[in-house]
Amino acid sequence: MTVLYIASGACSLAAHSLVHELDLPIRIESVALRTPDSPIHAVNPLGRVPALQLDDGTVLTENSALLPYLADLRPEAGLFAPVGSLERAQIQSWIGYLTSEVHVGGFRPLNRPERYSADEGAHPGIRAQAAEQLHQALAHIERHLNGRQWLVDERYSIADAYLGVFAGWLPRLGERFADLAQIARVGAAFRARPAVRQALATEGLL
């Protein structure tokens, strides 16, 4: 059986929610991160989630690949868009932006400054700059969402699922990010979906 490897509270929540949203015959396997004995290292040498192990042993990684792949398994659900369409390109554009500017460009240095400097004295400055970059990246999304319900064509898509994960991480960052009302709204709508609630319950986050 195909297996999706996740970690509780990680960015794998987007893919995890799609498994339930699309009613896919995929087993969910929760693993620990950043521990050398975690079974994820035998699946993904980078030790990261999400990782999807197919029936033939092939492993797919990275949300930017997994979210489109999963959505294409049930195209009738309408969470992505047809090949060659402008809408598909727009959804992919937002996924790319969320991956590069929000996740890697903002959250990663904010949460793991040791990856950018071995000098612990430099970590507060790295975190401060990362918070500024993250807010700027999210402000672009906030402006786009003004007057819109979702990121693309007024319907929920895999891009909104990915944004919903990051929206759920913002409250822990304090008042500096409290002005992002549109992103908070999308995050609340994401977490209210039955499939997302099922995924959150599985991860012990409800």
Secondary structure, 3 states (H helix, E strand, C coil): CCEEEECCCCCCHHHHHHHHHCCCCCEEEECCCCCCCCCHHHHCCCCCCCEEECCCCCEEECHHHHHHHHHHHCHHHCCCCCCCCHHHHHHHHHHHHHHHHHHHHHHHHHHCHHHCCCCHHHHHHHHHHHHHHHHHHHHHHHHHHCCCCCCCCCCCCHHHHHHHHHHHHHHHHCHHHCCCHHHHHHHHHHHHCHHHHHHHHHCCCC
